Amino acid sequence: MQAWFSSGSGTSSSAAASSSQPSLLAEWNSYAAARSAEDAGDGFGIDIEAAVRSANDRVAGTFGVVSKSVKGLPGSFKSTTSSVPSGRSVMYFGLFLASGVFLVFIAFTIFLPVMVIMPQKFAICFTAGCAFIIGSFFALKGPKNQLYHMISKERLPFTVGFVGSMAATIYVSMVLHSYILSVFFSVLQVLALAYYAISYFPGGSAGMKFLSSAFVSSILNLGGTVRLPYPETGDGVYKGPCGHCLQTIIRARADELIKTAKCISAPGKGILASDESTGTIGKRLSSINLENVESNRQALRELLFTAPGVFDYLSGVILFEETLYQKTSGGTPFVELLVAGGVVPGIKVDKGTVEIAGTNGETTTQGLDALGARCAKYYDAGARFAKWRAVLKVGPAGEPSELAVRQNAEGLARYALICQEHGLVPIVEPEILTDGDHGIDTCAAVTERVLAAVYKSLNDHKVLLEATLLKTNMVTPGSDSPKARRRSTTSFLKSLSPRTMHMHAMMQMIHARRRSTTSFLKSLSPRTMHMHAMMQMIHGCKNLQVGAEVIAEYTVAALRRTVPPAVAGVVFLSGGQSEEEATQNLNAMNKLEVLKPWTLSFSFGRALQQSTLKKWLGKPENVAAAQATFLARCKANSEAALGKYAGSGAGDAAASESLYVKGYKSHGIKEVSSELRNAQFGSDIVVY
């Protein structure tokens, strides 16, 4: 059989005839190397025609190679049968082979089911069948030639293993009558037979692996499995159009990543950003007079994760490294709790921002060093996606600069590729800060420029976009823009007392009738005068307000111009908006009747937790009320992710409180101004 591959031994004439033809192994290897990845379909749909055509080509090619090699068999095969008359050899071969197959069939159909009771009978019957099958080849080739073949240098290890297992089976069954040894050597003989048969297969185990992979690939194509648009090199690595290899993005892992990304971007569900660092969560705990210790941090996160029914509205939770390994008070790891609820655990992997030299305070994100090792560790701990935040600002000198945009885009792409190599779905987060007095048009232009650069870099790095999500800011005016000063006039006026409203009405009436107001105004208290001034400011800004519909139109337009449809989903950060405002804007985006090839959902931290914190206050007796508030916020945003939110203030007044903090960084949050807390004009006025 070795001659099948090497065209070695045989007569000189046959050797001369075969010297001009390549060996079967060479044909097989060249065929396997030439096989390219499936390029018949670039989409996600089921391509039956392409799959059948691909399978047909493989089968036809395989039989073509085998038939060509059989035609060119060396003379050694002919020489083995030349010593036996053709008719007699075929007759004996058929007789012995039929007897052997019959005995093996009897062993597996009659004695195998009762092997536990009568292992000796199975062993004897199966061994006899194997002996007859071997004898059939002795009859076909001739005893001498077959014996030389079986004890040749290439075949001797297989022969010793198989014949030795046969002899041992007969000995322990018929001589020792050992029950246990009969079972053991029978199993060993079956394995030896399989190994012996595979050794005769063209290409051995490599050939078997090739055919099995081709068969599995054809079946997967029929089922609509996603096929990467890159040819395979043969070692599980895919080559890009430029010829360089992607870093071990294997088909099986790609399928897993895409499935995870689709799960996270499920319609009507969003992400809870619970990845606050120790310093950030410490400031939030201090706002309710709680000490920043691990027990309090664990208690807050347990409150969020164990809220009854909350997993109906969440598809993922971003964890801080400490939280990834924490447990509930009952001893259940948080990761197991989330997975049991159908929620995908994620992990924050960046290490904050550092300033870029030569820029006006612009930053880039650090944390790429040893990121691969950390991703592997997080994957083993149960995380299935990751988040990396890049921060850019709009400034008077044309910020963000090209340098900042390029560096942050490159960092996001490198992070995304490393995550995918280690089984984590990357959430790409380029955030445009709301700091500044720029208008909504400027924010839209900057957002488009940054997103375009990010996706160019992702494509340059050959990141699998189907296994990524985008987390981005909503397109809003700058925090110091006149159009951003009025947040919600209606809710503010509703919060005023009847006496205050009556006073304002009288002031308006006096001005309307053009009476002499000097003496009247002098008689008013400073507090009333301040109230009047504030009311005038609100009405003056009323016509300048940017509504949710406008923000939605600008945001969706920016996404449609820059984000490829292949991206699994888009989630938004709240960016310092109030809980209610963020929900209203998300709802308006999903109500827009334009093509949106991705799901638009939420990935909120402060905009889901702020009112919950104020309800909890660190007291065990407030846990139920705090969880109810948290559930209400999650439900409101779930409805907004479907464009079905009809509420105007889920929860209490805390839902309308602005969460804006100038220069917000992930490691800290500033407290609300004490003047704003003490002023009793409602919670909708934002002080800048």
Secondary structure, DSSP 8 states (H G I E B T S, - for coil): -HHHHH--SS-HHHHHHHHTS--HHHHHHHHHHH-----S--SSS--HHHHHHHHHHHHHHHHHHHHHHHHT--HHHHHHHHTS-HHHHHHHHHHHHHHHHHHHHHIIIIISTTTTT-HHHHHHHHHHHHHHHHHHHHHHH-HHHHHHHHTSTTTHHHHHHHHHHHHHHHIIIIIS--HHHHHHHHHHHHHHHHHHHHHHSTTHHHHHHHHHHHHHHHHHHHTT----SS-B-SSS-BB-TTS-B-SS--HHHHHHHHHHHHHHT-TT-EEEEE---HHHHHHHHHTTT----HHHHHHHHHHHHTSTTGGGSEEEEEE-HHHHT-B-TTS-BHHHHHHHTT-EEEEE----EEE-TTSSS-EEE---TTHHHHHHHHHHHT--EEEEEEEE---TTS-S-HHHHHHHHHHHHHHHHHHHHTT-EEEEEEEE---SS--HHHHHHHHHHHHHHHHHHHHHTT--GGG-EEEE------TTSGGGS-S-HHHHHHHS-HHHHHHHHHHHHHHHTT---HHHHHTS-HHHHHHHHHHHHHHHHGGG---HHHHHHHHHHHHHHHS-TTS-EEEE--TT--HHHHHHHHHHHHH--S--SSEEEEEESHHHHHHHHHHHTT-GGGHHHHHHHHHHHHHHHHHHTTT----S-SSSGGGGS----TT-BTTB-----HHHHH--S-S-----
